[in-house]
Amino acid sequence: MDYELINLTITGVLMVAALSLYVAMREKKRRVERTEAEVAAAARKKAGKIVDEAQGRALQILGEARLGLEVRKEKLDKRLDRLEDKEMTAFRKSVVGMAQNIEGEALAVVGQKVDEEVEKAKAAVEEYKAAKIAAIDTRAGEAIRMVTAKVLGKALDLAQHKQLVKQAIEEAKKENVF
């Protein structure tokens, strides 16, 4: 029985030791969890500060960049305006020169075309005049034939008509009609 008591005592001591280890470990775990929570909270807080500082610095950098961009934009706008004025002046000079060249060429071409049209018109007038004279001659011949036929009572052929006209012209010359 001594052994049983010793066993029982040792078992009791071991159980008390195990229980106290369990309680100590549990307490240690709670402290570690609390420490972890505190560290996490501190880390979150520190991270929040870092993020806030980073945002502030980023906003500051963006503001400075905007100012720099505005200054550069103004300078670029001025340069572009000067370049545009320069290019427009050169373009105007070029257009005026081209217009003068085109005007000179156009006047030459128009003059040539006018001369050609005048020549065509003269030819057309001559052609028209010849056609009208021929028509008048034909009608005059027909009128003379009709008058002759009525006056003489017969129609003359072309040869007889020519002879009659020649005689009339000779008589008119003798009488100084012309």
DRENPA-3360 file (N, C-alpha, C; in nm, 2 decimals, always signed):
BEGIN
1 = MDYELINL = +0.08/-0.11/+0.00/+0.00/+0.00/+0.00/+0.08/+0.12/+0.00 ~ +0.19/+0.11/+0.04/+0.27/+0.23/+0.04/+0.30/+0.27/-0.11 ~ +0.30/+0.17/-0.18/+0.33/+0.20/-0.32/+0.20/+0.26/-0.38 ~ +0.09/+0.22/-0.34/-0.03/+0.28/-0.39/-0.04/+0.43/-0.35 ~ -0.01/+0.45/-0.23/-0.01/+0.58/-0.18/+0.09/+0.67/-0.25 ~ +0.20/+0.62/-0.27/+0.30/+0.69/-0.33/+0.26/+0.72/-0.48 ~ +0.20/+0.62/-0.54/+0.15/+0.63/-0.67/+0.04/+0.73/-0.68 ~ -0.04/+0.72/-0.58/-0.16/+0.81/-0.58/-0.10/+0.96/-0.55;
9 = TITGVLMV = -0.01/+0.97/-0.47/+0.05/+1.10/-0.43/+0.12/+1.16/-0.56 ~ +0.20/+1.07/-0.62/+0.27/+1.12/-0.74/+0.17/+1.15/-0.85 ~ +0.06/+1.07/-0.86/-0.04/+1.10/-0.96/-0.11/+1.23/-0.93 ~ -0.14/+1.25/-0.80/-0.20/+1.38/-0.76/-0.11/+1.50/-0.79 ~ +0.02/+1.48/-0.75/+0.12/+1.59/-0.77/+0.13/+1.61/-0.92 ~ +0.13/+1.51/-1.00/+0.14/+1.53/-1.15/+0.02/+1.59/-1.20 ~ -0.09/+1.56/-1.15/-0.22/+1.62/-1.19/-0.22/+1.77/-1.16 ~ -0.17/+1.80/-1.04/-0.17/+1.94/-0.99/-0.07/+2.01/-1.08;
17 = AALSLYVA = +0.04/+1.94/-1.11/+0.15/+2.01/-1.19/+0.09/+2.03/-1.33 ~ +0.02/+1.93/-1.38/-0.03/+1.94/-1.52/-0.14/+2.05/-1.52 ~ -0.22/+2.05/-1.42/-0.32/+2.15/-1.41/-0.26/+2.29/-1.40 ~ -0.16/+2.31/-1.32/-0.10/+2.44/-1.31/-0.02/+2.47/-1.44 ~ +0.03/+2.38/-1.50/+0.09/+2.40/-1.64/-0.01/+2.45/-1.74 ~ -0.13/+2.37/-1.73/-0.24/+2.41/-1.82/-0.28/+2.55/-1.79 ~ -0.30/+2.59/-1.67/-0.35/+2.72/-1.63/-0.24/+2.82/-1.67 ~ -0.12/+2.79/-1.65/-0.01/+2.88/-1.68/+0.00/+2.90/-1.83;
25 = MREKKRRV = -0.02/+2.79/-1.91/-0.01/+2.80/-2.05/-0.13/+2.88/-2.11 ~ -0.25/+2.85/-2.04/-0.37/+2.92/-2.08/-0.35/+3.07/-2.06 ~ -0.29/+3.11/-1.94/-0.27/+3.25/-1.91/-0.17/+3.31/-2.01 ~ -0.07/+3.23/-2.04/+0.04/+3.27/-2.13/-0.02/+3.30/-2.27 ~ -0.11/+3.20/-2.31/-0.18/+3.21/-2.44/-0.26/+3.34/-2.44 ~ -0.34/+3.37/-2.33/-0.42/+3.49/-2.33/-0.33/+3.62/-2.34 ~ -0.22/+3.61/-2.27/-0.13/+3.73/-2.28/-0.07/+3.75/-2.42 ~ -0.04/+3.63/-2.48/+0.01/+3.64/-2.62/-0.10/+3.69/-2.71;
33 = ERTEAEVA = -0.22/+3.64/-2.69/-0.33/+3.69/-2.78/-0.35/+3.84/-2.76 ~ -0.35/+3.88/-2.63/-0.36/+4.02/-2.60/-0.25/+4.10/-2.66 ~ -0.13/+4.05/-2.65/-0.01/+4.12/-2.70/-0.03/+4.12/-2.86 ~ -0.07/+4.01/-2.91/-0.09/+4.01/-3.06/-0.19/+4.11/-3.10 ~ -0.30/+4.12/-3.02/-0.41/+4.21/-3.05/-0.36/+4.36/-3.04 ~ -0.28/+4.38/-2.93/-0.22/+4.51/-2.91/-0.12/+4.55/-3.02 ~ -0.04/+4.45/-3.06/+0.06/+4.47/-3.16/-0.02/+4.50/-3.30 ~ -0.12/+4.42/-3.32/-0.20/+4.44/-3.45/-0.26/+4.57/-3.45;
41 = AAARKKAG = -0.32/+4.61/-3.33/-0.38/+4.74/-3.32/-0.28/+4.85/-3.34 ~ -0.17/+4.84/-3.28/-0.06/+4.94/-3.29/-0.01/+4.94/-3.44 ~ +0.00/+4.82/-3.50/+0.04/+4.82/-3.64/-0.06/+4.88/-3.73 ~ -0.19/+4.85/-3.70/-0.30/+4.92/-3.78/-0.29/+5.07/-3.76 ~ -0.27/+5.11/-3.64/-0.26/+5.26/-3.61/-0.14/+5.32/-3.68 ~ -0.03/+5.25/-3.67/+0.09/+5.30/-3.74/+0.07/+5.30/-3.89 ~ +0.01/+5.19/-3.94/-0.01/+5.18/-4.09/-0.11/+5.29/-4.13 ~ -0.21/+5.32/-4.05/-0.30/+5.43/-4.08/-0.23/+5.56/-4.09;
49 = KIVDEAQG = -0.14/+5.58/-3.99/-0.06/+5.71/-3.99/+0.03/+5.71/-4.12 ~ +0.09/+5.60/-4.15/+0.18/+5.59/-4.27/+0.10/+5.62/-4.39 ~ -0.02/+5.56/-4.40/-0.11/+5.58/-4.52/-0.15/+5.73/-4.53 ~ -0.19/+5.78/-4.41/-0.23/+5.92/-4.41/-0.12/+6.02/-4.45 ~ +0.00/+5.99/-4.40/+0.12/+6.07/-4.44/+0.15/+6.05/-4.59 ~ +0.14/+5.93/-4.64/+0.16/+5.90/-4.78/+0.06/+5.97/-4.87 ~ -0.07/+5.97/-4.82/-0.17/+6.04/-4.90/-0.14/+6.19/-4.90 ~ -0.11/+6.24/-4.78/-0.08/+6.38/-4.77/+0.04/+6.42/-4.86;
57 = RALQILGE = +0.14/+6.34/-4.86/+0.26/+6.37/-4.95/+0.22/+6.35/-5.09 ~ +0.14/+6.25/-5.12/+0.10/+6.23/-5.26/+0.02/+6.35/-5.31 ~ -0.07/+6.40/-5.23/-0.15/+6.52/-5.26/-0.06/+6.64/-5.28 ~ +0.04/+6.65/-5.20/+0.14/+6.76/-5.21/+0.21/+6.75/-5.34 ~ +0.26/+6.63/-5.37/+0.33/+6.61/-5.50/+0.24/+6.63/-5.62 ~ +0.12/+6.59/-5.61/+0.02/+6.61/-5.72/+0.00/+6.76/-5.74 ~ -0.01/+6.83/-5.63/-0.03/+6.98/-5.64/+0.09/+7.05/-5.70 ~ +0.21/+7.00/-5.66/+0.33/+7.06/-5.72/+0.33/+7.02/-5.87;
65 = ARLGLEVR = +0.30/+6.90/-5.90/+0.30/+6.86/-6.04/+0.20/+6.94/-6.12 ~ +0.08/+6.96/-6.07/-0.02/+7.04/-6.14/+0.03/+7.18/-6.17 ~ +0.10/+7.24/-6.07/+0.15/+7.38/-6.09/+0.26/+7.37/-6.20 ~ +0.34/+7.27/-6.19/+0.45/+7.26/-6.29/+0.39/+7.23/-6.43 ~ +0.28/+7.15/-6.44/+0.21/+7.13/-6.56/+0.15/+7.25/-6.62 ~ +0.09/+7.33/-6.53/+0.02/+7.45/-6.57/+0.12/+7.55/-6.63 ~ +0.24/+7.56/-6.56/+0.34/+7.65/-6.61/+0.39/+7.60/-6.75 ~ +0.42/+7.47/-6.76/+0.46/+7.42/-6.89/+0.36/+7.43/-6.99;
73 = KEKLDKRL = +0.23/+7.42/-6.96/+0.12/+7.43/-7.05/+0.12/+7.57/-7.10 ~ +0.13/+7.67/-7.01/+0.13/+7.81/-7.05/+0.24/+7.84/-7.15 ~ +0.36/+7.79/-7.12/+0.48/+7.81/-7.20/+0.46/+7.74/-7.34 ~ +0.40/+7.62/-7.34/+0.38/+7.55/-7.46/+0.27/+7.62/-7.54 ~ +0.17/+7.68/-7.48/+0.06/+7.75/-7.55/+0.12/+7.87/-7.62 ~ +0.21/+7.94/-7.55/+0.27/+8.06/-7.60/+0.36/+8.02/-7.72 ~ +0.44/+7.92/-7.71/+0.52/+7.87/-7.82/+0.43/+7.83/-7.94 ~ +0.33/+7.76/-7.91/+0.24/+7.71/-8.02/+0.17/+7.83/-8.09;
81 = DRLEDKEM = +0.13/+7.94/-8.01/+0.07/+8.06/-8.07/+0.17/+8.13/-8.16 ~ +0.30/+8.14/-8.11/+0.40/+8.20/-8.20/+0.43/+8.12/-8.32 ~ +0.44/+7.99/-8.31/+0.46/+7.90/-8.42/+0.34/+7.91/-8.52 ~ +0.22/+7.91/-8.46/+0.10/+7.92/-8.55/+0.10/+8.05/-8.63 ~ +0.13/+8.16/-8.56/+0.14/+8.29/-8.63/+0.25/+8.29/-8.74 ~ +0.36/+8.23/-8.71/+0.47/+8.23/-8.80/+0.43/+8.14/-8.92 ~ +0.36/+8.03/-8.90/+0.32/+7.94/-9.00/+0.21/+8.00/-9.09 ~ +0.12/+8.07/-9.02/+0.01/+8.14/-9.09/+0.06/+8.25/-9.18;
89 = TAFRKSVV = +0.16/+8.32/-9.13/+0.22/+8.43/-9.22/+0.29/+8.37/-9.34 ~ +0.36/+8.26/-9.32/+0.43/+8.19/-9.43/+0.32/+8.14/-9.53 ~ +0.22/+8.08/-9.47/+0.11/+8.02/-9.56/+0.04/+8.13/-9.64 ~ +0.02/+8.25/-9.57/-0.05/+8.36/-9.64/+0.04/+8.40/-9.76 ~ +0.17/+8.42/-9.73/+0.26/+8.46/-9.84/+0.26/+8.36/-9.95 ~ +0.27/+8.24/-9.91/+0.27/+8.13/-10.02/+0.14/+8.13/-10.10 ~ +0.03/+8.15/-10.03/-0.10/+8.15/-10.10/-0.11/+8.28/-10.19 ~ -0.06/+8.39/-10.14/-0.07/+8.51/-10.23/+0.02/+8.49/-10.35;
97 = GMAQNIEG = +0.14/+8.43/-10.33/+0.23/+8.41/-10.44/+0.17/+8.31/-10.54 ~ +0.11/+8.21/-10.49/+0.04/+8.11/-10.58/-0.07/+8.18/-10.65 ~ -0.15/+8.26/-10.58/-0.26/+8.33/-10.64/-0.22/+8.42/-10.75 ~ -0.11/+8.49/-10.73/-0.05/+8.58/-10.83/-0.01/+8.50/-10.95 ~ +0.06/+8.39/-10.93/+0.10/+8.30/-11.04/-0.02/+8.25/-11.12 ~ -0.11/+8.20/-11.04/-0.24/+8.14/-11.10/-0.31/+8.25/-11.18 ~ -0.31/+8.37/-11.12/-0.38/+8.49/-11.19/-0.31/+8.52/-11.32 ~ -0.18/+8.52/-11.32/-0.11/+8.55/-11.44/-0.13/+8.44/-11.54;
105 = EALAVVGQ = -0.12/+8.32/-11.50/-0.15/+8.21/-11.59/-0.29/+8.21/-11.64 ~ -0.38/+8.24/-11.55/-0.52/+8.24/-11.59/-0.55/+8.35/-11.69 ~ -0.49/+8.47/-11.67/-0.51/+8.58/-11.76/-0.45/+8.54/-11.90 ~ -0.34/+8.47/-11.90/-0.28/+8.43/-12.03/-0.37/+8.33/-12.10 ~ -0.42/+8.23/-12.02/-0.51/+8.13/-12.07/-0.64/+8.19/-12.12 ~ -0.69/+8.28/-12.04/-0.82/+8.35/-12.07/-0.80/+8.43/-12.20 ~ -0.69/+8.50/-12.20/-0.66/+8.58/-12.32/-0.65/+8.50/-12.45 ~ -0.58/+8.39/-12.44/-0.57/+8.29/-12.55/-0.71/+8.24/-12.59;
113 = KVDEEVEK = -0.79/+8.20/-12.49/-0.92/+8.15/-12.51/-1.01/+8.26/-12.58 ~ -1.00/+8.38/-12.53/-1.07/+8.49/-12.59/-1.04/+8.51/-12.73 ~ -0.90/+8.51/-12.76/-0.86/+8.52/-12.90/-0.91/+8.41/-12.98 ~ -0.91/+8.29/-12.93/-0.96/+8.17/-13.01/-1.11/+8.19/-13.03 ~ -1.18/+8.23/-12.93/-1.33/+8.25/-12.95/-1.36/+8.36/-13.04 ~ -1.28/+8.47/-13.04/-1.30/+8.58/-13.13/-1.28/+8.53/-13.28 ~ -1.17/+8.45/-13.30/-1.15/+8.39/-13.43/-1.26/+8.30/-13.47 ~ -1.31/+8.22/-13.38/-1.42/+8.13/-13.41/-1.54/+8.21/-13.45;
121 = AKAAVEEY = -1.57/+8.32/-13.37/-1.68/+8.41/-13.39/-1.67/+8.47/-13.53 ~ -1.55/+8.52/-13.56/-1.53/+8.58/-13.69/-1.56/+8.48/-13.81 ~ -1.50/+8.36/-13.79/-1.53/+8.26/-13.89/-1.67/+8.23/-13.90 ~ -1.74/+8.22/-13.78/-1.89/+8.19/-13.79/-1.96/+8.30/-13.85 ~ -1.92/+8.43/-13.83/-1.99/+8.54/-13.89/-1.97/+8.54/-14.04 ~ -1.84/+8.51/-14.08/-1.82/+8.50/-14.23/-1.90/+8.39/-14.29 ~ -1.90/+8.28/-14.22/-1.98/+8.17/-14.27/-2.13/+8.20/-14.28 ~ -2.18/+8.27/-14.17/-2.32/+8.31/-14.17/-2.35/+8.41/-14.28;
129 = KAAKIAAI = -2.25/+8.51/-14.29/-2.27/+8.61/-14.39/-2.27/+8.55/-14.53 ~ -2.18/+8.45/-14.56/-2.18/+8.39/-14.69/-2.31/+8.31/-14.71 ~ -2.36/+8.24/-14.61/-2.48/+8.17/-14.62/-2.60/+8.26/-14.65 ~ -2.60/+8.37/-14.58/-2.71/+8.47/-14.59/-2.71/+8.53/-14.73 ~ -2.58/+8.57/-14.78/-2.57/+8.63/-14.91/-2.62/+8.53/-15.02 ~ -2.58/+8.40/-15.00/-2.62/+8.30/-15.09/-2.77/+8.28/-15.09 ~ -2.83/+8.29/-14.97/-2.97/+8.28/-14.96/-3.04/+8.40/-15.02 ~ -2.98/+8.52/-15.00/-3.04/+8.64/-15.06/-3.02/+8.63/-15.21;
137 = DTRAGEAI = -2.91/+8.59/-15.26/-2.89/+8.57/-15.41/-2.99/+8.48/-15.46 ~ -3.02/+8.36/-15.39/-3.11/+8.27/-15.44/-3.25/+8.33/-15.44 ~ -3.29/+8.39/-15.33/-3.42/+8.46/-15.33/-3.44/+8.57/-15.43 ~ -3.33/+8.64/-15.44/-3.33/+8.75/-15.54/-3.35/+8.70/-15.68 ~ -3.27/+8.59/-15.71/-3.29/+8.52/-15.84/-3.43/+8.48/-15.86 ~ -3.49/+8.42/-15.76/-3.62/+8.37/-15.77/-3.72/+8.48/-15.79 ~ -3.69/+8.59/-15.71/-3.78/+8.71/-15.72/-3.77/+8.77/-15.86 ~ -3.65/+8.77/-15.91/-3.63/+8.83/-16.05/-3.69/+8.74/-16.15;
145 = RMVTAKVL = -3.68/+8.61/-16.14/-3.75/+8.52/-16.23/-3.90/+8.54/-16.23 ~ -3.95/+8.55/-16.11/-4.10/+8.57/-16.10/-4.14/+8.70/-16.16 ~ -4.06/+8.81/-16.13/-4.10/+8.94/-16.18/-4.08/+8.94/-16.34 ~ -3.97/+8.88/-16.38/-3.95/+8.87/-16.52/-4.06/+8.79/-16.59 ~ -4.10/+8.67/-16.53/-4.20/+8.59/-16.59/-4.33/+8.67/-16.59 ~ -4.36/+8.75/-16.49/-4.48/+8.83/-16.49/-4.47/+8.94/-16.60 ~ -4.35/+9.01/-16.60/-4.34/+9.12/-16.69/-4.33/+9.07/-16.84 ~ -4.25/+8.97/-16.86/-4.22/+8.93/-16.99/-4.32/+8.82/-17.03;
153 = GKALDLAQ = -4.38/+8.76/-16.94/-4.48/+8.66/-16.96/-4.42/+8.52/-16.98 ~ -4.29/+8.51/-16.95/-4.22/+8.38/-16.96/-4.11/+8.38/-16.86 ~ -4.06/+8.26/-16.83/-3.96/+8.24/-16.74/-3.83/+8.23/-16.81 ~ -3.72/+8.29/-16.75/-3.59/+8.30/-16.81/-3.51/+8.19/-16.75 ~ -3.42/+8.13/-16.82/-3.33/+8.04/-16.76/-3.21/+8.12/-16.71 ~ -3.11/+8.06/-16.64/-3.01/+8.13/-16.58/-2.92/+8.21/-16.68 ~ -2.89/+8.15/-16.79/-2.81/+8.22/-16.89/-2.88/+8.34/-16.95 ~ -3.01/+8.33/-16.97/-3.08/+8.45/-17.02/-3.09/+8.55/-16.92;
161 = HKQLVKQA = -3.10/+8.51/-16.80/-3.11/+8.61/-16.68/-2.98/+8.68/-16.67 ~ -2.87/+8.61/-16.68/-2.74/+8.68/-16.67/-2.72/+8.78/-16.78 ~ -2.76/+8.74/-16.90/-2.75/+8.83/-17.01/-2.83/+8.96/-16.99 ~ -2.96/+8.94/-16.94/-3.04/+9.05/-16.92/-2.99/+9.14/-16.81 ~ -2.93/+9.09/-16.70/-2.87/+9.17/-16.60/-2.75/+9.25/-16.65 ~ -2.67/+9.18/-16.73/-2.55/+9.25/-16.79/-2.59/+9.37/-16.88 ~ -2.70/+9.35/-16.95/-2.75/+9.45/-17.04/-2.80/+9.57/-16.95 ~ -2.87/+9.54/-16.85/-2.92/+9.64/-16.76/-2.81/+9.72/-16.69;
169 = IEEAKKEN = -2.70/+9.65/-16.65/-2.59/+9.72/-16.59/-2.52/+9.81/-16.69 ~ -2.50/+9.76/-16.81/-2.43/+9.84/-16.91/-2.52/+9.97/-16.94 ~ -2.65/+9.95/-16.95/-2.73/+10.07/-16.98/-2.73/+10.17/-16.86 ~ -2.72/+10.11/-16.74/-2.71/+10.20/-16.62/-2.58/+10.27/-16.62 ~ -2.47/+10.21/-16.67/-2.34/+10.28/-16.67/-2.34/+10.39/-16.78 ~ -2.40/+10.36/-16.89/-2.41/+10.46/-16.99/-2.49/+10.58/-16.95 ~ -2.59/+10.55/-16.87/-2.68/+10.66/-16.82/-2.62/+10.72/-16.69 ~ -2.50/+10.68/-16.65/-2.43/+10.73/-16.53/-2.51/+10.71/-16.40;
177 = VF = -2.58/+10.60/-16.39/-2.66/+10.57/-16.27/-2.56/+10.53/-16.16 ~ -2.45/+10.46/-16.19/-2.36/+10.42/-16.09/-2.25/+10.52/-16.08;
% end
